[in-house]
Amino acid sequence: MQSFFIRRVSSRLLIYKILGYLLLLLALVHVSAALVSLLYRENSMWTFIGSSLLTAICGYLLVYAGRGAEQLKSRQLFLLTTLSWLVICIFSALPFWLIIPDSSFTNAWFETVSGITTTGSTVYSGLDNMPKGILYWRAVLNWIGGIGIIVMALAILPALKIGGMRLFKIESSDTSEKILPKSSSMSAAIGGVYLVLSVVTAITYYLCGMSGFDAITHMMATVATGGFANYDASFGVYKEMPHIYWFTSLFMLLAAMPFVLLISFASEDYTLWGNLAVMLFFYITFAGACSGSTSGGLKIFRIQLSAMLLIKQLKLLIHPKAVWSQKYGSKTVDDQLLGNVLAFCFIYFASIGFIALMLSFYELDLVTALTGAATAVASVGPGLGSIIGPAGNFASLPDGAKWWLSLGMLSGRLEILTLLVLFTPAYWRF
């Protein structure tokens, strides 16, 4: 009993230690924003320095508290993953709150969550005249969120068997409950590809006519498929330079490889294209892109597996005693995995329905409530309608609605079940 208690305390101490290291890395990102502000001679430099110091101090204290911790078990990954995103969002919201005039913490939190989850929804206007440091901060949140999402999807979630994600589990001879030993090497390889793609994208944008600053910040939004731009018109400001649109589409596709990217920047008000286009965009909101990309949504592989389950059920109606071997690529798909996918799809749409219901309490119309909830959970940016459509933003929504949408963005990026399991009593009995 004593050894069990010691192991449990040690594993939780390691969570503190990991969170501390994440904050120390985030403090360096604050410093980079301070350097941008210094380059453009902006007073916001001091705010970034202050937030960097606060973040670094808190990070050091957590690392110190977690000294001597042992190996983390996969069970603790549910808590670690959720806390990592929450802690990063809290400390990343400070610059928005302290620098942008009349910005409430609610708006700062919403913008931060939208950036980190690469959703791309915004509550701020007047971007054309904002300090360069803040514009850089918005872009860099997209960028670090994009790499974080890929690593989580390929190295963490498969170990948790979330909604069929074990199809993408890294092969290993280690069958213990420890974190997969190849996760670190996989993350390093992903990071290298992400960095190379980032450099190539920034250079291309600069050669296409963007300023150096715009090339770097728009690169960050592009490779993360995040959607944050430096102008109220978003990418529409480059409508006289259509070659940039083509390169942007290419780099977003590459950022999603080997999966096909299904969502894009709001460079134009697509609601003016007719009802068919609006309905297609609404469907794409739910579908999203593929696992392992920087994009959100239900994920294409779950749609494929759901279709596989439907076909199986239709065959069973004709041949009740028949047995079929089902494969996804080269991997055998058993009934348990299909059940996991079905359960995830249910909770996915139930989450959208619940958040839409909560938004309706704030007197939001049906289109705003439903599409707002869908875009939050799917992490795809603008919704539909005159308020949160591609020609608007989320600034006019009540604060309570912004908090519900923030919850939707976080839960969607955490694949919902990762967050939901923390609210079950059984999880804490270990």
C-alpha positions as a Markdown table, in Angstrom:
| # | Residue | x | y | z |
|---|---|---|---|---|
| 1 | Met | 0.0 | 0.0 | 0.0 |
| 2 | Gln | 2.8 | 2.4 | 0.9 |
| 3 | Ser | 4.6 | 1.7 | -2.4 |
| 4 | Phe | 1.4 | 2.3 | -4.3 |
| 5 | Phe | 0.9 | 5.6 | -2.6 |
| 6 | Ile | 4.5 | 6.6 | -3.4 |
| 7 | Arg | 4.1 | 5.7 | -7.1 |
| 8 | Arg | 0.8 | 7.7 | -7.3 |
| 9 | Val | 2.3 | 10.8 | -5.8 |
| 10 | Ser | 5.4 | 10.5 | -8.0 |
| 11 | Ser | 3.4 | 10.3 | -11.2 |
| 12 | Arg | 1.5 | 13.4 | -10.2 |
| 13 | Leu | 4.7 | 15.2 | -9.4 |
| 14 | Leu | 5.9 | 14.4 | -12.9 |
| 15 | Ile | 2.8 | 16.1 | -14.3 |
| 16 | Tyr | 3.9 | 19.3 | -12.4 |
| 17 | Lys | 7.4 | 18.9 | -13.9 |
| 18 | Ile | 6.2 | 18.6 | -17.4 |
| 19 | Leu | 3.9 | 21.5 | -17.1 |
| 20 | Gly | 6.7 | 23.5 | -15.7 |
| 21 | Tyr | 9.0 | 22.8 | -18.7 |
| 22 | Leu | 6.1 | 23.7 | -21.0 |
| 23 | Leu | 5.8 | 27.1 | -19.2 |
| 24 | Leu | 9.5 | 27.7 | -19.5 |
| 25 | Leu | 9.3 | 27.1 | -23.2 |
| 26 | Leu | 6.3 | 29.4 | -23.4 |
| 27 | Ala | 8.3 | 32.1 | -21.6 |
| 28 | Leu | 10.8 | 32.0 | -24.5 |
| 29 | Val | 8.0 | 32.6 | -26.9 |
| 30 | His | 7.0 | 35.6 | -24.9 |
| 31 | Val | 10.6 | 36.8 | -25.2 |
| 32 | Ser | 10.4 | 36.4 | -29.0 |
| 33 | Ala | 7.3 | 38.6 | -29.0 |
| 34 | Ala | 9.1 | 41.2 | -26.9 |
| 35 | Leu | 11.9 | 41.2 | -29.5 |
| 36 | Val | 9.4 | 41.9 | -32.3 |
| 37 | Ser | 8.0 | 44.8 | -30.2 |
| 38 | Leu | 11.5 | 46.1 | -29.6 |
| 39 | Leu | 12.2 | 45.9 | -33.4 |
| 40 | Tyr | 9.2 | 48.1 | -34.1 |
| 41 | Arg | 9.8 | 50.3 | -31.1 |
| 42 | Glu | 6.5 | 49.5 | -29.4 |
| 43 | Asn | 5.8 | 50.0 | -25.7 |
| 44 | Ser | 4.2 | 46.5 | -25.6 |
| 45 | Met | 7.7 | 45.2 | -25.3 |
| 46 | Trp | 7.6 | 45.7 | -21.5 |
| 47 | Thr | 4.4 | 43.8 | -21.1 |
| 48 | Phe | 5.8 | 40.8 | -23.0 |
| 49 | Ile | 8.9 | 40.9 | -20.8 |
| 50 | Gly | 6.7 | 41.0 | -17.7 |
| 51 | Ser | 4.5 | 38.2 | -18.8 |
| 52 | Ser | 7.6 | 36.2 | -19.8 |
| 53 | Leu | 9.1 | 36.6 | -16.3 |
| 54 | Leu | 5.8 | 35.6 | -14.6 |
| 55 | Thr | 5.5 | 32.5 | -16.9 |
| 56 | Ala | 9.1 | 31.5 | -16.3 |
| 57 | Ile | 8.8 | 31.9 | -12.5 |
| 58 | Cys | 5.7 | 29.7 | -12.4 |
| 59 | Gly | 7.3 | 27.2 | -14.7 |
| 60 | Tyr | 10.4 | 27.0 | -12.5 |
| 61 | Leu | 8.3 | 26.5 | -9.4 |
| 62 | Leu | 6.4 | 23.6 | -11.0 |
| 63 | Val | 9.7 | 22.0 | -12.2 |
| 64 | Tyr | 11.1 | 22.3 | -8.7 |
| 65 | Ala | 7.9 | 20.8 | -7.2 |
| 66 | Gly | 8.2 | 17.8 | -9.6 |
| 67 | Arg | 11.8 | 17.0 | -8.9 |
| 68 | Gly | 12.5 | 13.3 | -8.3 |
| 69 | Ala | 9.4 | 12.1 | -10.2 |
| 70 | Glu | 9.3 | 8.7 | -11.9 |
| 71 | Gln | 7.9 | 7.4 | -15.2 |
| 72 | Leu | 4.5 | 8.7 | -16.2 |
| 73 | Lys | 1.9 | 6.1 | -17.0 |
| 74 | Ser | -0.6 | 6.3 | -19.9 |
| 75 | Arg | -3.5 | 6.7 | -17.4 |
| 76 | Gln | -2.1 | 10.1 | -16.4 |
| 77 | Leu | -1.9 | 11.3 | -20.0 |
| 78 | Phe | -5.6 | 12.2 | -19.8 |
| 79 | Leu | -4.9 | 14.7 | -17.0 |
| 80 | Leu | -1.6 | 15.9 | -18.4 |
| 81 | Thr | -2.9 | 16.6 | -21.9 |
| 82 | Thr | -5.9 | 18.6 | -20.6 |
| 83 | Leu | -3.8 | 20.6 | -18.0 |
| 84 | Ser | -1.2 | 21.3 | -20.6 |
| 85 | Trp | -3.6 | 23.1 | -22.9 |
| 86 | Leu | -5.3 | 24.9 | -20.1 |
| 87 | Val | -2.1 | 26.2 | -18.5 |
| 88 | Ile | -0.7 | 27.3 | -21.8 |
| 89 | Cys | -3.9 | 29.1 | -22.7 |
| 90 | Ile | -4.0 | 30.9 | -19.3 |
| 91 | Phe | -0.5 | 32.3 | -19.6 |
| 92 | Ser | -0.8 | 33.0 | -23.3 |
| 93 | Ala | -3.9 | 35.2 | -22.7 |
| 94 | Leu | -1.9 | 37.7 | -20.6 |
| 95 | Pro | -0.6 | 39.8 | -23.6 |
| 96 | Phe | -4.0 | 40.2 | -25.1 |
| 97 | Trp | -5.5 | 41.2 | -21.8 |
| 98 | Leu | -2.8 | 43.7 | -20.9 |
| 99 | Ile | -1.9 | 45.3 | -24.2 |
| 100 | Ile | -5.1 | 45.6 | -26.3 |
| 101 | Pro | -7.1 | 48.6 | -25.0 |
| 102 | Asp | -10.4 | 47.8 | -23.3 |
| 103 | Ser | -9.9 | 44.1 | -23.8 |
| 104 | Ser | -11.7 | 42.0 | -21.2 |
| 105 | Phe | -10.1 | 38.7 | -19.9 |
| 106 | Thr | -13.0 | 36.9 | -21.6 |
| 107 | Asn | -12.0 | 38.3 | -25.0 |
| 108 | Ala | -8.3 | 37.6 | -24.3 |
| 109 | Trp | -9.1 | 34.0 | -23.3 |
| 110 | Phe | -11.3 | 33.4 | -26.4 |
| 111 | Glu | -8.6 | 34.8 | -28.8 |
| 112 | Thr | -6.0 | 32.7 | -27.1 |
| 113 | Val | -8.0 | 29.4 | -27.2 |
| 114 | Ser | -8.9 | 30.1 | -30.8 |
| 115 | Gly | -5.2 | 30.6 | -31.7 |
| 116 | Ile | -3.8 | 27.6 | -29.8 |
| 117 | Thr | -6.5 | 25.3 | -31.1 |
| 118 | Thr | -6.0 | 26.7 | -34.6 |
| 119 | Thr | -9.7 | 27.5 | -34.9 |
| 120 | Gly | -9.1 | 31.0 | -36.3 |
| 121 | Ser | -12.2 | 32.7 | -34.8 |
| 122 | Thr | -11.5 | 36.2 | -33.5 |
| 123 | Val | -13.1 | 38.8 | -31.3 |
| 124 | Tyr | -10.8 | 41.6 | -32.3 |
| 125 | Ser | -11.2 | 44.2 | -35.1 |
| 126 | Gly | -8.9 | 46.9 | -36.2 |
| 127 | Leu | -6.2 | 44.4 | -36.9 |
| 128 | Asp | -4.7 | 46.7 | -39.5 |
| 129 | Asn | -3.6 | 49.2 | -36.8 |
| 130 | Met | -2.7 | 46.8 | -34.0 |
| 131 | Pro | 0.9 | 46.7 | -32.7 |
| 132 | Lys | 3.2 | 44.3 | -34.5 |
| 133 | Gly | 3.9 | 42.5 | -31.3 |
| 134 | Ile | 0.3 | 41.5 | -30.8 |
| 135 | Leu | -0.1 | 40.4 | -34.5 |
| 136 | Tyr | 3.0 | 38.3 | -34.1 |
| 137 | Trp | 1.6 | 36.9 | -30.9 |
| 138 | Arg | -1.6 | 35.8 | -32.6 |
| 139 | Ala | 0.3 | 34.2 | -35.4 |
| 140 | Val | 2.8 | 32.3 | -33.1 |
| 141 | Leu | -0.1 | 30.9 | -31.1 |
| 142 | Asn | -1.4 | 29.4 | -34.3 |
| 143 | Trp | 2.0 | 28.0 | -35.1 |
| 144 | Ile | 2.8 | 26.4 | -31.8 |
| 145 | Gly | -0.8 | 25.1 | -31.6 |
| 146 | Gly | -0.4 | 23.4 | -35.0 |
| 147 | Ile | 2.7 | 21.4 | -34.1 |
| 148 | Gly | 1.2 | 20.6 | -30.7 |
| 149 | Ile | -2.0 | 19.2 | -32.3 |
| 150 | Ile | 0.0 | 16.9 | -34.7 |
| 151 | Val | 2.2 | 15.5 | -31.9 |
| 152 | Met | -0.9 | 14.9 | -29.7 |
| 153 | Ala | -2.7 | 13.2 | -32.5 |
| 154 | Leu | 0.2 | 10.8 | -33.5 |
| 155 | Ala | 2.0 | 10.3 | -30.2 |
| 156 | Ile | -0.4 | 10.7 | -27.4 |
| 157 | Leu | -4.0 | 10.0 | -28.3 |
| 158 | Pro | -3.3 | 6.6 | -29.9 |
| 159 | Ala | -2.1 | 5.5 | -26.5 |
| 160 | Leu | -5.4 | 6.5 | -24.9 |
| 161 | Lys | -7.5 | 4.6 | -27.5 |
| 162 | Ile | -9.6 | 7.7 | -28.1 |
| 163 | Gly | -12.3 | 7.2 | -30.7 |
| 164 | Gly | -10.4 | 4.8 | -32.9 |
| 165 | Met | -7.1 | 6.6 | -32.7 |
| 166 | Arg | -5.2 | 3.4 | -31.9 |
| 167 | Leu | -5.2 | 2.8 | -35.7 |
| 168 | Phe | -2.3 | 5.3 | -35.7 |
| 169 | Lys | -0.5 | 3.8 | -32.7 |
| 170 | Ile | 3.3 | 3.8 | -33.1 |
| 171 | Glu | 4.5 | 0.2 | -33.3 |
| 172 | Ser | 6.6 | -0.8 | -30.3 |
| 173 | Ser | 7.7 | -4.0 | -28.6 |
| 174 | Asp | 7.0 | -2.5 | -25.2 |
| 175 | Thr | 3.6 | -3.7 | -24.0 |
| 176 | Ser | 3.6 | -2.0 | -20.6 |
| 177 | Glu | 1.5 | 1.0 | -19.7 |
| 178 | Lys | 4.4 | 3.4 | -20.1 |
| 179 | Ile | 4.3 | 6.2 | -22.7 |
| 180 | Leu | 5.3 | 4.8 | -26.0 |
| 181 | Pro | 9.1 | 4.9 | -26.3 |
| 182 | Lys | 9.1 | 6.0 | -29.9 |
| 183 | Ser | 6.9 | 9.0 | -29.2 |
| 184 | Ser | 9.9 | 11.3 | -28.7 |
| 185 | Ser | 11.6 | 10.2 | -32.0 |
| 186 | Met | 8.3 | 10.6 | -33.8 |
| 187 | Ser | 7.8 | 14.1 | -32.3 |
| 188 | Ala | 11.3 | 15.1 | -33.4 |
| 189 | Ala | 10.7 | 13.9 | -37.0 |
| 190 | Ile | 7.4 | 15.8 | -37.1 |
| 191 | Gly | 9.0 | 18.9 | -35.7 |
| 192 | Gly | 11.7 | 18.8 | -38.4 |
| 193 | Val | 9.2 | 18.5 | -41.2 |
| 194 | Tyr | 7.1 | 21.3 | -39.7 |
| 195 | Leu | 10.1 | 23.6 | -39.4 |
| 196 | Val | 11.2 | 23.0 | -43.0 |
| 197 | Leu | 7.7 | 23.6 | -44.3 |
| 198 | Ser | 7.5 | 26.8 | -42.3 |
| 199 | Val | 10.8 | 28.2 | -43.7 |
| 200 | Val | 9.8 | 27.3 | -47.3 |
| 201 | Thr | 6.4 | 28.9 | -46.9 |
| 202 | Ala | 7.8 | 32.1 | -45.4 |
| 203 | Ile | 10.4 | 32.5 | -48.2 |
| 204 | Thr | 7.8 | 31.9 | -50.8 |
| 205 | Tyr | 5.4 | 34.5 | -49.4 |
| 206 | Tyr | 8.3 | 37.0 | -49.3 |
| 207 | Leu | 9.2 | 36.4 | -52.9 |
| 208 | Cys | 5.6 | 36.7 | -53.9 |
| 209 | Gly | 5.5 | 40.3 | -52.6 |
| 210 | Met | 4.6 | 40.1 | -48.9 |
| 211 | Ser | 6.6 | 42.2 | -46.5 |
| 212 | Gly | 9.0 | 40.3 | -44.3 |
| 213 | Phe | 6.7 | 40.6 | -41.2 |
| 214 | Asp | 3.6 | 39.5 | -43.1 |
| 215 | Ala | 5.4 | 36.6 | -44.7 |
| 216 | Ile | 6.5 | 35.2 | -41.3 |
| 217 | Thr | 3.1 | 35.7 | -39.5 |
| 218 | His | 1.0 | 34.5 | -42.4 |
| 219 | Met | 3.4 | 31.5 | -42.7 |
| 220 | Met | 2.6 | 30.6 | -39.1 |
| 221 | Ala | -1.2 | 30.7 | -39.8 |
| 222 | Thr | -0.8 | 28.8 | -43.0 |
| 223 | Val | 1.2 | 25.8 | -41.9 |
| 224 | Ala | -1.0 | 25.5 | -38.8 |
| 225 | Thr | -4.2 | 25.9 | -41.0 |
| 226 | Gly | -5.2 | 28.3 | -38.3 |
| 227 | Gly | -6.6 | 31.3 | -40.2 |
| 228 | Phe | -5.3 | 34.2 | -38.1 |
| 229 | Ala | -4.3 | 37.1 | -40.4 |
| 230 | Asn | -2.9 | 40.6 | -39.9 |
| 231 | Tyr | -5.9 | 42.4 | -41.5 |
| 232 | Asp | -9.6 | 42.7 | -40.9 |
| 233 | Ala | -10.1 | 41.5 | -44.5 |
| 234 | Ser | -8.0 | 38.5 | -43.7 |
| 235 | Phe | -6.4 | 37.1 | -46.9 |
| 236 | Gly | -8.8 | 39.2 | -48.9 |
| 237 | Val | -6.3 | 42.0 | -48.7 |
| 238 | Tyr | -4.2 | 40.1 | -51.3 |
| 239 | Lys | -7.0 | 39.6 | -53.8 |
| 240 | Glu | -5.0 | 41.6 | -56.4 |
| 241 | Met | -2.2 | 39.0 | -56.0 |
| 242 | Pro | -4.0 | 35.7 | -56.9 |
| 243 | His | -0.7 | 33.8 | -57.1 |
| 244 | Ile | -0.4 | 34.1 | -53.3 |
| 245 | Tyr | -3.8 | 32.3 | -53.0 |
| 246 | Trp | -2.5 | 29.4 | -55.1 |
| 247 | Phe | 0.7 | 29.1 | -52.9 |
| 248 | Thr | -1.4 | 29.4 | -49.8 |
| 249 | Ser | -3.6 | 26.5 | -50.9 |
| 250 | Leu | -0.6 | 24.4 | -51.8 |
| 251 | Phe | 1.1 | 25.0 | -48.4 |
| 252 | Met | -2.1 | 24.3 | -46.5 |
| 253 | Leu | -2.4 | 21.0 | -48.4 |
| 254 | Leu | 1.2 | 20.1 | -47.6 |
| 255 | Ala | 0.7 | 21.0 | -44.0 |
| 256 | Ala | -2.1 | 18.4 | -43.9 |
| 257 | Met | -0.2 | 15.7 | -45.7 |
| 258 | Pro | -0.6 | 12.8 | -46.1 |
| 259 | Phe | -4.2 | 13.8 | -45.6 |
| 260 | Val | -6.3 | 16.1 | -47.8 |
| 261 | Leu | -7.1 | 19.5 | -46.3 |
| 262 | Leu | -10.8 | 20.4 | -46.4 |
| 263 | Ile | -11.0 | 23.8 | -44.8 |
| 264 | Ser | -9.3 | 27.1 | -45.7 |
| 265 | Phe | -8.9 | 30.7 | -44.8 |
| 266 | Ala | -11.8 | 33.1 | -44.9 |
| 267 | Ser | -10.4 | 35.2 | -47.7 |
| 268 | Glu | -13.9 | 35.9 | -49.1 |
| 269 | Asp | -17.5 | 36.0 | -48.0 |
| 270 | Tyr | -18.6 | 32.6 | -49.3 |
| 271 | Thr | -22.1 | 33.2 | -48.1 |
| 272 | Leu | -22.5 | 35.3 | -51.2 |
| 273 | Trp | -21.9 | 32.3 | -53.5 |
| 274 | Gly | -25.4 | 30.9 | -53.0 |
| 275 | Asn | -27.2 | 28.5 | -50.7 |
| 276 | Leu | -25.5 | 25.4 | -52.2 |
| 277 | Ala | -22.0 | 26.8 | -51.3 |
| 278 | Val | -23.2 | 27.7 | -47.8 |
| 279 | Met | -24.6 | 24.2 | -47.2 |
| 280 | Leu | -21.5 | 22.5 | -48.5 |
| 281 | Phe | -19.3 | 24.6 | -46.2 |
| 282 | Phe | -21.6 | 23.7 | -43.3 |
| 283 | Tyr | -21.1 | 20.0 | -44.1 |
| 284 | Ile | -17.3 | 20.4 | -44.4 |
| 285 | Thr | -17.3 | 22.0 | -41.0 |
| 286 | Phe | -18.3 | 18.6 | -39.4 |
| 287 | Ala | -16.1 | 16.5 | -41.6 |
| 288 | Gly | -12.9 | 18.4 | -41.1 |
| 289 | Ala | -9.6 | 16.9 | -42.3 |
| 290 | Cys | -7.6 | 13.8 | -41.4 |
| 291 | Ser | -5.8 | 12.6 | -38.3 |
| 292 | Gly | -2.3 | 13.8 | -37.8 |
| 293 | Ser | -2.8 | 17.1 | -39.7 |
| 294 | Thr | -3.1 | 20.5 | -38.1 |
| 295 | Ser | -6.8 | 20.7 | -39.0 |
| 296 | Gly | -9.8 | 19.8 | -36.9 |
| 297 | Gly | -13.2 | 18.2 | -37.4 |
| 298 | Leu | -14.6 | 14.7 | -36.9 |
| 299 | Lys | -11.7 | 13.4 | -39.0 |
| 300 | Ile | -12.0 | 11.6 | -42.3 |
| 301 | Phe | -10.9 | 8.2 | -41.0 |
| 302 | Arg | -13.9 | 8.2 | -38.6 |
| 303 | Ile | -16.3 | 8.9 | -41.5 |
| 304 | Gln | -14.7 | 6.0 | -43.4 |
| 305 | Leu | -15.0 | 3.6 | -40.5 |
| 306 | Ser | -18.6 | 4.7 | -39.9 |
| 307 | Ala | -19.4 | 4.0 | -43.5 |
| 308 | Met | -17.7 | 0.6 | -43.1 |
| 309 | Leu | -19.9 | -0.2 | -40.1 |
| 310 | Leu | -23.0 | 0.8 | -42.1 |
| 311 | Ile | -22.1 | -1.5 | -45.0 |
| 312 | Lys | -21.5 | -4.3 | -42.5 |
| 313 | Gln | -24.9 | -3.9 | -40.9 |
| 314 | Leu | -26.6 | -3.9 | -44.4 |
| 315 | Lys | -24.8 | -7.1 | -45.2 |
| 316 | Leu | -25.9 | -8.7 | -41.9 |
| 317 | Leu | -29.5 | -7.9 | -42.7 |
| 318 | Ile | -29.1 | -10.1 | -45.8 |
| 319 | His | -26.7 | -12.7 | -44.3 |
| 320 | Pro | -27.1 | -12.7 | -40.5 |
| 321 | Lys | -24.6 | -15.5 | -39.9 |
| 322 | Ala | -21.9 | -14.3 | -42.3 |
| 323 | Val | -18.5 | -13.2 | -41.1 |
| 324 | Trp | -16.5 | -10.5 | -42.9 |
| 325 | Ser | -12.9 | -9.4 | -42.3 |
| 326 | Gln | -12.7 | -5.6 | -42.3 |
| 327 | Lys | -9.5 | -3.6 | -42.9 |
| 328 | Tyr | -8.6 | 0.0 | -42.8 |
| 329 | Gly | -5.5 | 0.2 | -45.0 |
| 330 | Ser | -3.4 | -2.7 | -43.9 |
| 331 | Lys | -4.8 | -3.0 | -40.4 |
| 332 | Thr | -7.7 | -5.2 | -39.3 |
| 333 | Val | -10.6 | -3.3 | -37.8 |
| 334 | Asp | -12.5 | -5.2 | -35.1 |
| 335 | Asp | -15.9 | -4.6 | -33.7 |
| 336 | Gln | -14.5 | -3.0 | -30.5 |
| 337 | Leu | -12.7 | -0.3 | -32.6 |
| 338 | Leu | -15.8 | 0.3 | -34.6 |
| 339 | Gly | -17.7 | 0.7 | -31.4 |
| 340 | Asn | -15.2 | 3.3 | -30.1 |
| 341 | Val | -15.7 | 5.2 | -33.4 |
| 342 | Leu | -19.4 | 5.1 | -33.1 |
| 343 | Ala | -19.3 | 6.3 | -29.4 |
| 344 | Phe | -17.0 | 9.1 | -30.4 |
| 345 | Cys | -19.3 | 10.2 | -33.2 |
| 346 | Phe | -22.2 | 10.3 | -30.8 |
| 347 | Ile | -20.4 | 12.4 | -28.2 |
| 348 | Tyr | -19.0 | 14.6 | -31.0 |
| 349 | Phe | -22.5 | 15.6 | -32.3 |
| 350 | Ala | -23.9 | 15.6 | -28.7 |
| 351 | Ser | -21.3 | 18.1 | -27.7 |
| 352 | Ile | -22.2 | 20.4 | -30.6 |
| 353 | Gly | -25.9 | 20.1 | -29.7 |
| 354 | Phe | -25.2 | 20.8 | -26.1 |
| 355 | Ile | -23.1 | 23.9 | -26.7 |
| 356 | Ala | -25.7 | 25.1 | -29.3 |
| 357 | Leu | -28.3 | 24.7 | -26.6 |
| 358 | Met | -26.2 | 26.7 | -24.1 |
| 359 | Leu | -25.7 | 29.5 | -26.7 |
| 360 | Ser | -29.5 | 29.7 | -27.3 |
| 361 | Phe | -29.9 | 30.9 | -23.7 |
| 362 | Tyr | -28.1 | 34.1 | -24.7 |
| 363 | Glu | -30.8 | 34.9 | -27.3 |
| 364 | Leu | -28.6 | 33.9 | -30.3 |
| 365 | Asp | -30.5 | 32.9 | -33.4 |
| 366 | Leu | -30.5 | 29.3 | -34.7 |
| 367 | Val | -27.9 | 29.8 | -37.4 |
| 368 | Thr | -25.5 | 31.6 | -35.0 |
| 369 | Ala | -25.9 | 29.1 | -32.2 |
| 370 | Leu | -25.7 | 26.0 | -34.3 |
| 371 | Thr | -22.9 | 27.0 | -36.6 |
| 372 | Gly | -21.0 | 28.7 | -33.8 |
| 373 | Ala | -21.0 | 25.4 | -31.8 |
| 374 | Ala | -20.1 | 23.4 | -34.8 |
| 375 | Thr | -17.1 | 25.6 | -35.7 |
| 376 | Ala | -15.9 | 25.6 | -32.1 |
| 377 | Val | -15.9 | 21.9 | -31.7 |
| 378 | Ala | -14.5 | 21.3 | -35.2 |
| 379 | Ser | -11.9 | 24.1 | -34.8 |
| 380 | Val | -12.6 | 25.6 | -38.3 |
| 381 | Gly | -13.1 | 29.3 | -37.7 |
| 382 | Pro | -16.0 | 31.4 | -39.0 |
| 383 | Gly | -19.6 | 30.2 | -38.8 |
| 384 | Leu | -22.6 | 31.3 | -40.9 |
| 385 | Gly | -24.9 | 34.2 | -40.6 |
| 386 | Ser | -24.5 | 38.0 | -40.3 |
| 387 | Ile | -22.9 | 37.8 | -36.9 |
| 388 | Ile | -20.2 | 35.2 | -37.0 |
| 389 | Gly | -20.0 | 34.5 | -40.7 |
| 390 | Pro | -16.9 | 35.1 | -42.8 |
| 391 | Ala | -17.8 | 38.8 | -43.0 |
| 392 | Gly | -18.2 | 39.2 | -39.2 |
| 393 | Asn | -16.5 | 38.0 | -36.0 |
| 394 | Phe | -17.3 | 36.9 | -32.5 |
| 395 | Ala | -16.8 | 40.2 | -30.8 |
| 396 | Ser | -20.5 | 41.0 | -30.3 |
| 397 | Leu | -21.4 | 37.7 | -28.6 |
| 398 | Pro | -22.1 | 37.8 | -24.8 |
| 399 | Asp | -19.2 | 36.9 | -22.5 |
| 400 | Gly | -21.0 | 33.7 | -21.4 |
| 401 | Ala | -21.3 | 32.6 | -25.0 |
| 402 | Lys | -17.6 | 33.1 | -25.6 |
| 403 | Trp | -16.8 | 30.9 | -22.6 |
| 404 | Trp | -19.0 | 28.1 | -23.9 |
| 405 | Leu | -17.4 | 28.4 | -27.3 |
| 406 | Ser | -13.9 | 28.3 | -25.7 |
| 407 | Leu | -14.9 | 25.1 | -24.0 |
| 408 | Gly | -16.0 | 23.7 | -27.3 |
| 409 | Met | -12.7 | 24.6 | -29.0 |
| 410 | Leu | -10.7 | 23.0 | -26.2 |
| 411 | Ser | -12.8 | 19.9 | -26.0 |
| 412 | Gly | -12.8 | 19.5 | -29.8 |
| 413 | Arg | -9.0 | 19.7 | -29.9 |
| 414 | Leu | -8.7 | 17.2 | -27.0 |
| 415 | Glu | -10.9 | 14.8 | -28.9 |
| 416 | Ile | -13.7 | 15.4 | -26.3 |
| 417 | Leu | -13.2 | 12.0 | -24.5 |
| 418 | Thr | -9.8 | 13.1 | -23.2 |
| 419 | Leu | -11.5 | 15.9 | -21.3 |
| 420 | Leu | -14.8 | 14.0 | -20.5 |
| 421 | Val | -13.0 | 11.1 | -18.8 |
| 422 | Leu | -11.7 | 13.5 | -16.1 |
| 423 | Phe | -15.3 | 14.0 | -14.9 |
| 424 | Thr | -15.8 | 10.3 | -14.2 |
| 425 | Pro | -15.3 | 9.2 | -10.5 |
| 426 | Ala | -13.6 | 6.0 | -11.7 |
| 427 | Tyr | -10.7 | 7.9 | -13.2 |
| 428 | Trp | -9.7 | 9.4 | -9.9 |
| 429 | Arg | -9.7 | 6.0 | -8.1 |
| 430 | Phe | -6.1 | 5.1 | -8.8 |
